[in-house]
């Protein structure tokens, strides 16, 4: 479980940097629009991917769930 928590925090940080926002805002956005659920459900695959690819996937998932552009 600790690996999942550490990876999720890392990806939230990368996402926040990419979107030029705070980690808190990035976390809230990902929680609201399904990004955190995606990370939790697909950790086994996503933690092996390039973080930039994962961030792009998260952006697309959130957009599909009516997320506004960060």
BAMIMI-438041 format. One line per 8 residues: their letters; for each residue x, y, z of N, C-alpha, C, CB. Coordinates in nm, 3 decimals. Atoms other than C-alpha are relative to their C-alpha. Glycine has a CB too. Example, Ala and Ser with C-alpha at 12.3 -4.5 7.8 and 13.67 -1.06 7.14 Angstrom:
BEGIN
as> 0.089 -0.119 0.000 1.230 -0.450 0.780 0.090 0.120 0.000 -0.099 0.003 0.125 ~ -0.082 -0.119 -0.006 1.367 -0.106 0.714 -0.077 0.109 0.073 0.041 0.046 -0.142
This chain:
BEGIN
xxxxxxxx> 0.084 -0.119 0.000 0.000 0.000 0.000 0.088 0.125 0.000 -0.095 0.000 0.122 ~ -0.087 -0.118 -0.006 0.286 0.240 0.079 0.052 0.037 -0.138 0.117 -0.025 0.095 ~ -0.047 -0.029 0.136 0.415 0.207 -0.278 -0.106 0.074 -0.081 0.039 -0.130 -0.072 ~ 0.110 -0.067 0.071 0.074 0.308 -0.413 -0.014 0.143 0.048 -0.134 -0.077 0.020 ~ 0.011 -0.135 -0.057 0.057 0.608 -0.179 0.115 0.087 -0.050 0.000 -0.006 0.155 ~ -0.116 -0.076 0.046 0.410 0.719 -0.270 -0.010 0.033 -0.148 0.130 -0.079 0.027 ~ 0.013 -0.022 0.144 0.346 0.677 -0.642 -0.108 0.104 -0.029 -0.032 -0.132 -0.073 ~ 0.109 -0.095 0.021 0.016 0.865 -0.623 0.043 0.142 0.034 -0.122 -0.039 0.084
xxxxxxxx> -0.050 -0.132 -0.038 0.179 1.157 -0.440 0.098 0.052 -0.105 0.068 -0.005 0.138 ~ -0.095 -0.039 0.104 0.458 1.161 -0.699 -0.072 0.047 -0.125 0.095 -0.116 -0.033 ~ 0.073 -0.036 0.122 0.214 1.168 -0.991 -0.080 0.128 0.019 -0.093 -0.115 -0.043 ~ 0.071 -0.126 -0.027 0.004 1.441 -0.828 0.096 0.117 -0.012 -0.066 -0.003 0.141 ~ -0.100 -0.105 0.010 0.321 1.648 -0.797 0.037 0.027 -0.145 0.125 -0.037 0.080 ~ -0.033 -0.017 0.142 0.414 1.589 -1.163 -0.117 0.066 -0.072 0.035 -0.137 -0.066 ~ 0.120 -0.058 0.060 0.056 1.670 -1.266 -0.011 0.149 0.035 -0.126 -0.076 0.048 ~ 0.008 -0.140 -0.044 0.060 1.992 -1.061 0.105 0.086 -0.072 0.020 0.009 0.153
xxxxxxxx> -0.104 -0.074 0.070 0.389 2.101 -1.216 -0.036 0.021 -0.147 0.134 -0.072 0.012 ~ 0.039 -0.008 0.141 0.264 2.025 -1.568 -0.110 0.102 -0.021 -0.045 -0.137 -0.050 ~ 0.114 -0.090 0.012 -0.054 2.223 -1.507 0.023 0.135 0.067 -0.123 -0.064 0.060 ~ -0.036 -0.125 -0.067 0.124 2.500 -1.315 -0.104 0.039 0.106 0.015 0.114 -0.103 ~ 0.096 -0.019 -0.107 -0.100 2.463 -1.013 0.057 -0.060 0.129 -0.137 -0.063 -0.036 ~ -0.046 0.057 -0.127 -0.067 2.364 -0.648 -0.033 -0.149 0.007 -0.064 0.075 0.120 ~ 0.029 0.142 -0.019 -0.059 2.004 -0.534 -0.142 -0.019 0.054 0.103 -0.065 0.095 ~ 0.135 0.010 -0.056 -0.379 2.066 -0.337 -0.105 0.012 -0.110 -0.022 0.108 0.106
xxxxxxxx> 0.095 -0.017 0.109 -0.563 2.193 -0.643 0.004 -0.119 -0.096 0.028 0.130 -0.077 ~ -0.013 0.117 0.088 -0.425 1.909 -0.856 -0.068 -0.121 0.063 0.149 -0.030 -0.028 ~ 0.063 0.112 -0.070 -0.534 1.654 -0.593 -0.152 0.011 -0.007 0.046 -0.005 0.146 ~ 0.145 -0.019 0.002 -0.884 1.801 -0.572 -0.057 -0.024 -0.139 -0.036 0.141 0.048 ~ 0.043 0.018 0.139 -0.915 1.809 -0.952 -0.001 -0.149 -0.036 0.093 0.078 -0.097 ~ -0.009 0.143 0.032 -0.799 1.448 -0.990 -0.103 -0.082 0.077 0.140 -0.052 0.028 ~ 0.100 0.071 -0.080 -1.028 1.332 -0.710 -0.140 0.023 -0.058 0.004 0.047 0.148 ~ 0.133 -0.035 0.050 -1.331 1.513 -0.853 -0.030 -0.064 -0.134 -0.013 0.151 -0.011
xxxxxxxx> 0.026 0.042 0.138 -1.288 1.402 -1.214 0.054 -0.139 -0.034 0.060 0.099 -0.094 ~ -0.030 0.141 0.023 -1.179 1.040 -1.170 0.145 -0.038 -0.017 -0.071 -0.043 -0.115 ~ -0.141 0.031 0.018 -0.802 1.066 -1.198 0.057 -0.087 0.110 0.078 0.126 -0.009 ~ -0.053 0.080 -0.110 -0.728 0.927 -0.854 -0.055 -0.143 -0.004 -0.035 0.066 0.135 ~ 0.057 0.134 0.013 -0.965 0.635 -0.909 0.073 -0.077 -0.109 -0.152 0.007 -0.032 ~ -0.075 0.064 0.109 -0.785 0.563 -1.236 0.136 -0.048 0.050 0.018 0.097 -0.118 ~ -0.131 0.039 -0.052 -0.447 0.561 -1.061 -0.011 -0.119 0.095 0.066 0.118 0.072 ~ 0.020 0.110 -0.096 -0.578 0.335 -0.786 -0.033 -0.130 -0.073 -0.112 0.036 0.100
xxxxxxxx> 0.044 0.120 0.071 -0.741 0.092 -1.030 0.104 -0.055 -0.097 -0.126 0.030 -0.075 ~ -0.097 0.042 0.102 -0.448 0.079 -1.273 0.145 0.018 0.045 -0.024 0.077 -0.128 ~ -0.135 -0.018 -0.053 -0.147 0.117 -1.045 0.097 -0.102 -0.058 -0.001 -0.011 0.151 ~ -0.089 0.106 0.045 -0.004 -0.216 -1.158 0.060 0.028 -0.139 -0.074 -0.132 -0.003 ~ -0.050 -0.035 0.133 0.034 -0.082 -1.514 0.065 0.138 0.000 -0.114 -0.004 -0.104 ~ -0.044 -0.140 0.009 0.074 0.292 -1.464 0.134 0.027 0.068 -0.105 0.089 0.061 ~ -0.126 -0.030 -0.068 0.365 0.279 -1.220 0.122 -0.041 -0.084 0.005 -0.071 0.136 ~ -0.109 0.039 0.092 0.573 0.121 -1.499 0.014 0.097 -0.117 -0.024 -0.141 -0.053
xxxxxxxx> 0.000 -0.094 0.112 0.490 0.399 -1.748 0.083 0.125 0.031 -0.143 0.040 -0.036 ~ -0.063 -0.131 -0.012 0.671 0.724 -1.808 -0.100 0.093 0.070 0.044 0.057 -0.142 ~ 0.093 -0.090 -0.071 0.520 0.981 -1.566 -0.070 0.100 -0.093 0.075 0.076 0.108 ~ 0.063 -0.094 0.093 0.456 1.220 -1.855 -0.116 -0.065 -0.074 0.103 0.053 -0.101 ~ 0.108 0.074 0.064 0.247 0.953 -2.028 -0.118 -0.013 0.096 0.048 -0.140 -0.045 ~ 0.106 0.013 -0.100 0.050 0.898 -1.707 -0.074 0.131 0.018 0.058 -0.047 0.134 ~ 0.064 -0.132 -0.014 -0.015 1.272 -1.672 -0.091 0.027 -0.119 0.107 0.113 0.013 ~ 0.084 -0.020 0.119 -0.145 1.287 -2.030 -0.125 -0.087 0.008 0.079 -0.032 -0.128
xxxxxxxx> 0.116 0.089 -0.017 -0.371 0.989 -1.958 -0.097 0.059 0.102 0.046 -0.141 0.045 ~ 0.086 -0.059 -0.102 -0.501 1.160 -1.645 -0.075 0.121 -0.054 0.083 0.042 0.122 ~ 0.068 -0.115 0.060 -0.578 1.478 -1.838 -0.116 -0.045 -0.087 0.099 0.085 -0.084 ~ 0.104 0.051 0.088 -0.776 1.280 -2.094 -0.116 -0.060 0.080 0.057 -0.105 -0.096 ~ 0.105 0.061 -0.084 -0.967 1.083 -1.828 -0.084 0.109 0.066 0.063 -0.092 0.107 ~ 0.074 -0.108 -0.067 -1.058 1.401 -1.642 -0.085 0.078 -0.099 0.098 0.095 0.071 ~ 0.079 -0.069 0.102 -1.170 1.572 -1.963 -0.125 -0.081 -0.034 0.085 0.025 -0.128 ~ 0.116 0.087 0.030 -1.396 1.273 -2.039 -0.104 0.005 0.111 0.046 -0.145 -0.022
xxxxxx> 0.091 -0.011 -0.114 -1.547 1.320 -1.693 -0.040 0.145 0.026 0.065 -0.059 0.125 ~ 0.044 -0.139 -0.001 -1.626 1.684 -1.771 0.090 0.090 0.084 -0.141 0.009 0.051 ~ -0.095 -0.086 -0.070 -1.316 1.824 -1.606 0.041 0.118 -0.088 0.125 -0.081 0.041 ~ -0.047 -0.118 0.072 -1.217 2.173 -1.706 0.151 -0.011 -0.020 -0.036 0.131 0.078 ~ -0.144 0.004 0.029 -0.871 2.233 -1.848 0.076 0.075 0.108 0.031 0.059 -0.140 ~ -0.087 -0.068 -0.096 -0.608 2.311 -1.587 0.113 0.064 -0.074 0.054 -0.098 0.106
